[in-house]
Amino acid sequence: MYPHKVIITRPIAQARDFAEKVRRIGAEAILFPLIDIRALEDQREIAKEADALDQFSLVVFVSPNAIDAFMPHVTNWPPSLTIAVMGSGSRHALVRYGLTEQNTRIVSPANTLKTDSETLLEVLDTDALAGKKVLIVRGNGGREFLSDALRSAGAEVQLLSSYERMTPDFDGRKQAELMQLLSVDNRWVITSSEALRTLVDWVKQLQSGEFVAKLQHQEIIVPHVRIAETAQRLGFHFITLTASGDESVLVALQSLV
């Protein structure tokens, strides 16, 4: 039996599948989402862009959530339309909609330890995109680095918000659960810097200041160097950096027994 509980902080829809994988390695998985993903009330703009895919040369999905929000509106994916994604989680999400490397050109960063806009840009043929239309599907807000870089290269970039990212309510039940989790050593799987900052903010709201130190001594597993850097700045002492993808995180969890 795995000696520690594994705290999964992903949005609930993504957390359930990963929790089942964690249980298969003999660990107890606790769902403690630090981000809520909500569908947009008005889906008309998403449906409009999904019907106009043949106008684009490239579609960028910034996350699995973007894929899940957009793809139900797609009837047929144009065979010549390239897809760009950040990591293996998005590649797995595409498979659910029948899109694989066997039938679609899919590009993603070569560096699996740093899957972000910067490393994605490195593998895109920006010269070929000059004068072409690019659709970036994301949540509300987000970084502008990729869109700005593609526009600078001459591409016509259209941004599409396909879902909302929200911070969950930190109510009395959540506060009590968090204090209980911090009372023992756990393994925390943190998949975004935003989620990590939310966790720290929540702990600071607890009545006793001792919980901040307890959090900083918990073991956290992060699949991106930027999250690891954020964790270092926030004072965490035990940080394990993995490549992107569930399997890499599971391997890391097993190595920490």
Secondary structure, DSSP 8 states (H G I E B T S, - for coil): --SS-EEE-S-HHHHHHHHHHHHHTT--EEE--S-EEEE-S--HHHHHHHTTGGG-SEEEE-SHHHHHHHGGG-S---TT-EEEESSHHHHHHHHTTT--TTTS-EE--S-TT--SHHHHHHHS-HHHHTT-EEEEEEESS---HHHHHHHHTT-EEEEEEEEEEE-----HHHHHHHHHHTTS--EEE---HHHHHHHHHHHHHSS-THHHHHHHTSEEEESSHHHHHHHHHTT-SEEEE--SSHHHHHHHHHHT-
